[in-house]
Amino acid sequence: MTRKLSALIVGAGHRAMVYAGYALRHPDELAIVGVADPSPLRRAAAAARFNLTPAQCHESAAALAALPRQADFVINGTMDRDHVPTSLPLLAAGYDILLEKPFATTEDELWQLARAARRHGRKISICHVLRYAPFYAAIRQEVIRGTIGDLLNVQAVEHVSYHHMAVGFVRGKWNRQDRCGSSMLMSKSCHDLDLIAWMKSGVRPVQVSSVGGNFQFRPEQAPPGAGTRCLVDCPIEADCLYSARKHYIDHPERWGFYVWAGLEHLHNPTLEDKIASLKGDNPYGRCVWKCDNDVVDHQSVAIGFADGCTATLNMIGGSAKPSRSLHLIGTRGEIQGVFEDSRFVIRHLDPRPGHEYAERVVDLKVGGDMTGAQGGHGGGDLRLIGDFVRTLRGETPSISSTTLEDSLSGHLIGLGADRARTTGSVVSIATN
Ligand SMILES: NC(=O)c1ccc[n+]([C@@H]2O[C@H](COP(=O)([O-])OP(=O)(O)OC[C@H]3O[C@@H](n4cnc5c(N)ncnc54)[C@H](O)[C@@H]3O)[C@@H](O)[C@H]2O)c1
């Protein structure tokens, strides 16, 4: 018999509800026994889904932390800038925490959280879900085995599709650092920086430099005649690649949890409700060239590790196809693959006469970054919470385990890269 754990949802938004869903799939392993969220609508939705009583519904993380401990751990799915302020009192109240990324928005916050977790002796796992996707877990396993020798270079690329870019970083919640707390590099590609640091686990990143900016989504780049709201005053809407009608009405299932968040009070919003919302004050109805965004749309990062290994990340928003790729070069060979293809190639040096290299394809035969039977991020979402539950039960964590301590390097690279980009300097990384 496995010990059944209990958890509380803190921030009952899109992400926390995905992880909490593990309790419905595995009721023998996990029960959701409460929710904390200032939004009455979100508290009510969580209460209905997990059968919670009014006494199990709390108005904030702080209100929950003021009570005696109610569960084994909390799932903290608040927004970026709330991660540390909400987690500190919960750590003091004795909770272990499954915490969304980016787990801190500044280096000060990062160290504040790390010190608090050490002081209270609590476990924090960061939702670096891609470590749990079979593609990345299998590559990490090859690196641990030494299949390609010592890593001397890592190249990661993230292409953020045009519709994801527009919904997240131009019109949406992560479009201004002063509002959400994070840069685009941290809110989007902290996963990829974490994967780079994970491939080099145990070796400190020591230096970072970075360039980038907002190439496309600014008023000077607007097509001639563009209005300010697609469905209100735009004569070129029918020809526009970023029309809100095309992105959100013609693709009703795509990004609905962001675009229709303002209609949550309606049980089942109709097409007319949605069109009226885009014509009204819904931020997703705005022209992408005339928003209040201040984050980059592309950024490149160069990293140096203590053992001399180098790495690069290229994050480019506005691509036709979403795609993540990884290329590792080691002293004995290389690994190269595209996440969405669920396959990678292992090449070895082969100096025999008539040969140059030997090649083996590893095909994982699972979907890419799609919501499948195992949940989103190539199955990473639900595997991550499953691993956290097993770790708290005392079982051995998987190789993908994303403890706070093991997640510091990737975040320090990202925060350092943003400082390097904005100051035009090479930044040294202090890792303790
Ligand atoms: N791991 C991933 O791949 C991944 C993917 C997307 C988003 N994220 C991250 O997940 C986080 C959540 O994103 P989301 O879209 O689900 O957010 P959301 O806005 O849907 O949910 C956040 C919730 O937190 C609540 N909240 C605010 N202050 C609170 C407080 N003091 N106490 C308790 N609750 C409070 C809000 O009312 C809201 O319901 C973000 O940090 C985001 O960057 C991670």
The ligand as a MOL file (V3000), in Angstrom:
LIG
                    3D

  0  0  0     0  0            999 V3000
M  V30 BEGIN CTAB
M  V30 COUNTS 44 48 0 0 0
M  V30 BEGIN ATOM
M  V30 1 N 5.7590 24.9820 -16.4150 0
M  V30 2 C 5.3270 25.5100 -17.5540 0
M  V30 3 O 5.6450 25.0290 -18.6100 0
M  V30 4 C 4.4380 26.7240 -17.5520 0
M  V30 5 C 3.6020 27.0060 -18.6300 0
M  V30 6 C 2.8040 28.1480 -18.5770 0
M  V30 7 C 2.8560 28.9680 -17.4610 0
M  V30 8 N 3.7070 28.6770 -16.4390 0 CHG=1
M  V30 9 C 3.7870 29.5140 -15.2310 0
M  V30 10 O 2.7110 29.1630 -14.3890 0
M  V30 11 C 2.3800 30.2770 -13.5570 0
M  V30 12 C 0.8850 30.4330 -13.5200 0
M  V30 13 O 0.3910 30.7510 -14.8080 0
M  V30 14 P -1.1870 30.6840 -15.0730 0
M  V30 15 O -1.4350 31.0960 -16.4670 0
M  V30 16 O -1.7230 29.3820 -14.5890 0 CHG=-1
M  V30 17 O -1.6580 31.8590 -14.0800 0
M  V30 18 P -3.1330 32.3150 -13.7100 0
M  V30 19 O -3.1490 33.8080 -13.7690 0
M  V30 20 O -4.1450 31.5540 -14.5060 0
M  V30 21 O -3.2940 31.8500 -12.1900 0
M  V30 22 C -2.6950 32.5020 -11.1300 0
M  V30 23 C -3.6990 32.4790 -9.9840 0
M  V30 24 O -3.0490 32.9570 -8.7950 0
M  V30 25 C -4.0260 33.6500 -8.0310 0
M  V30 26 N -3.3580 34.4570 -7.0100 0
M  V30 27 C -2.8720 35.7270 -7.1130 0
M  V30 28 N -2.3730 36.1270 -5.9250 0
M  V30 29 C -2.5370 35.0860 -5.0580 0
M  V30 30 C -2.2410 34.8960 -3.6800 0
M  V30 31 N -1.6440 35.8620 -2.9630 0
M  V30 32 N -2.5610 33.7230 -3.0950 0
M  V30 33 C -3.1510 32.7370 -3.8130 0
M  V30 34 N -3.4760 32.8640 -5.1280 0
M  V30 35 C -3.1570 34.0360 -5.7360 0
M  V30 36 C -4.7820 34.4420 -9.0950 0
M  V30 37 O -6.0370 34.8970 -8.6340 0
M  V30 38 C -4.9080 33.3990 -10.2020 0
M  V30 39 O -6.0960 32.6550 -10.1130 0
M  V30 40 C 3.1340 31.4730 -14.1240 0
M  V30 41 O 4.2170 31.7830 -13.2910 0
M  V30 42 C 3.6310 30.9850 -15.4660 0
M  V30 43 O 4.8510 31.5960 -15.8610 0
M  V30 44 C 4.4700 27.5640 -16.4600 0
M  V30 END ATOM
M  V30 BEGIN BOND
M  V30 1 1 1 2
M  V30 2 2 2 3
M  V30 3 1 2 4
M  V30 4 1 4 5
M  V30 5 2 4 44
M  V30 6 2 5 6
M  V30 7 1 6 7
M  V30 8 2 7 8
M  V30 9 1 8 9
M  V30 10 1 8 44
M  V30 11 1 9 10
M  V30 12 1 9 42
M  V30 13 1 10 11
M  V30 14 1 11 12
M  V30 15 1 11 40
M  V30 16 1 12 13
M  V30 17 1 13 14
M  V30 18 2 14 15
M  V30 19 1 14 16
M  V30 20 1 14 17
M  V30 21 1 17 18
M  V30 22 2 18 19
M  V30 23 1 18 20
M  V30 24 1 18 21
M  V30 25 1 21 22
M  V30 26 1 22 23
M  V30 27 1 23 24
M  V30 28 1 23 38
M  V30 29 1 24 25
M  V30 30 1 25 26
M  V30 31 1 25 36
M  V30 32 1 26 27
M  V30 33 1 26 35
M  V30 34 2 27 28
M  V30 35 1 28 29
M  V30 36 1 29 30
M  V30 37 2 29 35
M  V30 38 1 30 31
M  V30 39 2 30 32
M  V30 40 1 32 33
M  V30 41 2 33 34
M  V30 42 1 34 35
M  V30 43 1 36 37
M  V30 44 1 36 38
M  V30 45 1 38 39
M  V30 46 1 40 41
M  V30 47 1 40 42
M  V30 48 1 42 43
M  V30 END BOND
M  V30 END CTAB
M  END
